[in-house]
């Protein structure tokens, strides 16, 4: 295991820093490069999970807490909710009561009105969510509904002043379960990343073949893919580095890294090819 780890690290360093190393890659079996690529995707997946847990989940929960506080603040102080026998009743509200979206949500693309509380058991098109006595509807669609018996397992009642406590309790539960949820989701995240990266690699290889033709380099398509496996591995790891430090860039670094590495590799390969006179 240690030997394989050393081999991977050595391959990673050479693939990132020595264009001449790609001449050695051409002499290696394609399976060697496939293994290197798969391990790189695994590491990128682990790194992405770390980024999600350290930065994205806390940011999402913070936005949720702030938005919930803004929404609750819109309620009259006399508001009282009661849930009994799968029925939600309200007091102190003039229905329909509409909640406008906080700026944190509108900046993320939410509509002007986030929710409406109504006494009618059907969806309203004036808001994203419709809260009725027996269900919650989404997107103004009567078929997109969730009944309360799937949300609550017991009767409850709450005043406006009680709602922040409910919000904080739910946010804390999500925070505690987020790590386990991400670990459970990690195989699917790996597959998604593998498929997306593989598709991008296959797409980029056509441009690499055109560049190789312009430079007078004759390589089989499978060998171009082999070179690309190393370049793409470096690209996805480079793209992850700033995210691990909490820096999110609007442009992915994977593509530029791939192009730069392939260019250097091609020039290195071309320099050792016999020159025609």
PyMOL commands that set and color helices and strands:
alter all, ss='L'
color gray80, all
select helices_A, chain A and resi 2-17+21-27+30-73+103-106+148-150+160-214+221-244+254-271
alter helices_A, ss='H'
color red, helices_A
select strands_A, chain A and resi 80-84+87-91+97-100+113-117+129-131+135-138+141-147+156-159
alter strands_A, ss='S'
color yellow, strands_A
deselect
rebuild
show_as cartoon
